[in-house]
Amino acid sequence: MKRACLHTKTNTYENCRASSIRPLKNNYLRMKKLMLIIALSTFAVATNAQKSEKESKKQVNVPETVKKSFAAAFPKVVKVKWSIEKPGEYEAEFIDGKIESSALYDAKGKWLATETEIAQAQLPQAVKTSLAKEFAGFKINEVEQVESQAGISYEMEAKKGKTEYELVFDANGKLLKKETETEKVD
């Protein structure tokens, strides 16, 4: 079978020898192999990501007493994501209205605490004053009001450069906890 090739000097089509086509075929085959490797690699990464996502969304076996206690305390909440905070403690993450919250219960359904996301501006003045004095220059994130049987406290993250703390204040601005944050791998 005769093949026509474009002659670069004369811009005309002429008969080509098979040896002049072979390098083009080899490049074409290399490109096909490379594309196949890229496609398979992409597929493998995507499949692994889906497995990790499915594993993280495993169903938590929440006792009925815990579910009933939660439903009694938050009757309007429909969508709840349950997780185990630590052995024997169950955390319900939910949105109440437009506010992200979580409630913590023990295995018998006893309420332990409720965390509600708030804006930094909603902190009591005493907490704002303590932050300004002790953590000047720190960026404050993830501010939450924590209600428990011990009372109301305020949790937040403070970050400045590579330094990051988890802070807990009482309503009077007293620092209850200052813990160095480390990278958490989920």
Backbone torsions as a table, in degrees:
resi	resn	phi	psi	omega
1	MET	NA	128.1	-178.7
2	LYS	-89.9	140.9	178.5
3	ARG	-118.3	146.4	177.2
4	ALA	-101.0	135.9	177.8
5	CYS	-124.0	148.6	177.7
6	LEU	-82.4	120.5	178.8
7	HIS	-83.5	122.2	-171.3
8	THR	-70.5	-30.3	-177.6
9	LYS	-77.2	-38.1	-175.5
10	THR	-104.9	-6.2	-177.2
11	ASN	55.0	37.4	177.3
12	THR	-124.4	157.2	177.8
13	TYR	-88.8	132.2	179.5
14	GLU	-134.1	165.8	175.7
15	ASN	-68.8	138.2	-179.6
16	CYS	-109.4	151.2	172.5
17	ARG	-85.8	152.9	-179.2
18	ALA	-59.2	-31.4	-177.9
19	SER	-66.7	-27.6	179.9
20	SER	-79.4	-19.3	179.2
21	ILE	-86.5	-30.8	-175.1
22	ARG	-53.2	-46.6	-180.0
23	PRO	-59.8	-36.3	177.8
24	LEU	-65.4	-41.2	178.7
25	LYS	-63.6	-41.9	179.8
26	ASN	-63.0	-41.9	177.7
27	ASN	-64.1	-40.6	179.0
28	TYR	-62.4	-43.8	179.2
29	LEU	-65.6	-40.9	177.4
30	ARG	-60.9	-42.7	-179.8
31	MET	-64.7	-41.0	177.9
32	LYS	-62.2	-42.9	179.3
33	LYS	-63.4	-43.6	179.7
34	LEU	-62.1	-43.9	179.2
35	MET	-64.2	-39.1	178.2
36	LEU	-64.8	-42.1	178.6
37	ILE	-63.4	-43.5	179.1
38	ILE	-62.7	-45.0	-179.4
39	ALA	-63.0	-43.8	179.6
40	LEU	-66.2	-39.1	178.3
41	SER	-63.5	-44.2	178.8
42	THR	-61.6	-43.3	178.8
43	PHE	-62.3	-42.7	-179.4
44	ALA	-63.8	-42.8	179.6
45	VAL	-65.2	-44.3	-179.5
46	ALA	-63.9	-40.7	179.2
47	THR	-64.8	-42.4	179.4
48	ASN	-65.0	-39.0	178.7
49	ALA	-64.0	-39.5	178.4
50	GLN	-65.6	-38.7	178.1
51	LYS	-62.2	-45.1	-179.6
52	SER	-62.1	-41.3	-179.9
53	GLU	-65.1	-41.7	179.3
54	LYS	-65.5	-40.7	-179.9
55	GLU	-63.7	-37.5	-178.9
56	SER	-73.4	-17.7	-180.0
57	LYS	-101.3	24.9	179.7
58	LYS	-59.5	146.4	177.9
59	GLN	-69.8	134.1	175.5
60	VAL	-99.3	131.2	-179.7
61	ASN	-82.2	95.9	-177.1
62	VAL	-92.9	127.9	178.6
63	PRO	-60.0	146.6	-179.2
64	GLU	-59.1	-36.1	179.4
65	THR	-62.1	-35.7	178.5
66	VAL	-68.5	-45.5	179.4
67	LYS	-61.7	-41.5	179.8
68	LYS	-66.0	-41.7	177.5
69	SER	-61.5	-42.8	179.2
70	PHE	-64.1	-46.4	-178.6
71	ALA	-61.7	-35.0	178.8
72	ALA	-70.0	-37.5	-178.5
73	ALA	-78.7	-31.5	-176.9
74	PHE	-131.2	71.0	-173.7
75	PRO	-67.3	-24.0	-177.5
76	LYS	-84.6	-14.2	-177.1
77	VAL	-79.2	128.5	-178.1
78	VAL	-106.6	-46.3	-175.4
79	LYS	-98.2	119.1	-176.9
80	VAL	-131.0	135.8	174.8
81	LYS	-110.1	116.0	-178.3
82	TRP	-94.8	144.1	173.4
83	SER	-147.9	167.4	177.6
84	ILE	-99.6	116.4	179.1
85	GLU	-68.9	-49.4	172.0
86	LYS	-158.3	165.9	-176.8
87	PRO	-51.6	124.7	179.1
88	GLY	89.9	-0.6	178.3
89	GLU	-127.4	131.1	-176.9
90	TYR	-115.4	133.8	179.9
91	GLU	-112.4	130.0	176.4
92	ALA	-107.3	118.5	176.0
93	GLU	-100.5	133.9	-175.1
94	PHE	-158.5	169.3	174.6
95	ILE	-117.1	120.7	-179.9
96	ASP	-108.8	106.8	-171.0
97	GLY	74.2	-114.2	175.5
98	LYS	-119.7	14.0	-174.5
99	ILE	-105.9	125.3	177.6
100	GLU	-75.5	132.1	-178.4
101	SER	-143.6	167.7	171.9
102	SER	-148.1	147.7	179.1
103	ALA	-126.3	142.5	-176.8
104	LEU	-115.8	131.8	-178.6
105	TYR	-131.0	151.5	172.6
106	ASP	-85.8	176.6	-175.0
107	ALA	-64.4	-20.1	179.3
108	LYS	-91.3	0.2	178.6
109	GLY	92.1	9.0	179.2
110	LYS	-78.5	128.4	178.9
111	TRP	-68.2	133.3	179.9
112	LEU	-110.0	-42.3	-178.1
113	ALA	-167.6	159.4	172.6
114	THR	-131.7	129.0	176.6
115	GLU	-108.9	130.2	-179.6
116	THR	-126.5	128.1	178.8
117	GLU	-68.6	131.9	177.1
118	ILE	-133.2	163.9	175.3
119	ALA	-80.5	152.3	179.7
120	GLN	-58.7	-32.6	179.4
121	ALA	-65.0	-21.0	-179.4
122	GLN	-84.3	-3.7	178.0
123	LEU	-66.1	148.2	175.0
124	PRO	-60.9	150.5	-177.2
125	GLN	-57.2	-36.6	-179.8
126	ALA	-62.5	-37.9	178.4
127	VAL	-70.2	-42.2	178.0
128	LYS	-60.0	-41.1	179.7
129	THR	-64.5	-44.0	178.3
130	SER	-62.9	-41.0	178.1
131	LEU	-62.4	-45.1	-178.8
132	ALA	-63.0	-36.3	-177.4
133	LYS	-78.9	-50.0	-171.9
134	GLU	-91.8	-21.6	-175.7
135	PHE	-131.6	42.9	177.9
136	ALA	-62.2	134.8	179.4
137	GLY	87.1	-8.4	177.9
138	PHE	-83.8	144.2	174.0
139	LYS	-90.4	128.8	-177.4
140	ILE	-100.7	128.3	-179.1
141	ASN	-131.8	166.2	172.8
142	GLU	46.7	58.4	-179.5
143	VAL	-81.4	129.8	-179.2
144	GLU	-135.6	142.2	171.2
145	GLN	-95.3	126.9	-177.9
146	VAL	-112.2	121.2	177.3
147	GLU	-108.5	126.0	177.6
148	SER	-143.0	-179.4	178.5
149	GLN	-64.9	-23.1	178.3
150	ALA	-77.5	-14.7	-179.2
151	GLY	126.9	-159.3	-178.2
152	ILE	-106.3	134.1	175.1
153	SER	-135.5	171.9	-176.8
154	TYR	-129.9	122.4	179.1
155	GLU	-107.0	146.4	177.4
156	MET	-162.9	168.4	173.7
157	GLU	-108.8	138.8	176.9
158	ALA	-122.9	128.4	-176.3
159	LYS	-133.9	135.8	176.2
160	LYS	-146.0	110.3	-175.6
161	GLY	63.4	-125.4	179.6
162	LYS	-93.5	-3.0	-180.0
163	THR	-87.6	127.5	-179.6
164	GLU	-139.8	131.9	-179.4
165	TYR	-124.6	151.6	165.7
166	GLU	-103.3	123.7	-175.6
167	LEU	-115.5	146.9	173.4
168	VAL	-134.2	125.9	177.7
169	PHE	-118.8	152.0	169.0
170	ASP	-87.1	176.7	-176.4
171	ALA	-65.8	-18.7	179.5
172	ASN	-90.0	3.7	177.7
173	GLY	87.7	7.5	178.8
174	LYS	-78.8	128.6	178.2
175	LEU	-73.4	115.3	-178.8
176	LEU	-92.9	-30.3	-175.7
177	LYS	-151.5	135.0	174.5
178	LYS	-136.9	103.1	-174.7
179	GLU	-119.4	133.7	177.6
180	THR	-69.6	128.7	179.0
181	GLU	-81.6	139.3	173.1
182	THR	-120.9	158.5	179.1
183	GLU	-60.9	125.5	178.4
184	LYS	-99.8	129.0	177.3
185	VAL	-104.0	118.6	-179.5
186	ASP	-97.2	NA	NA
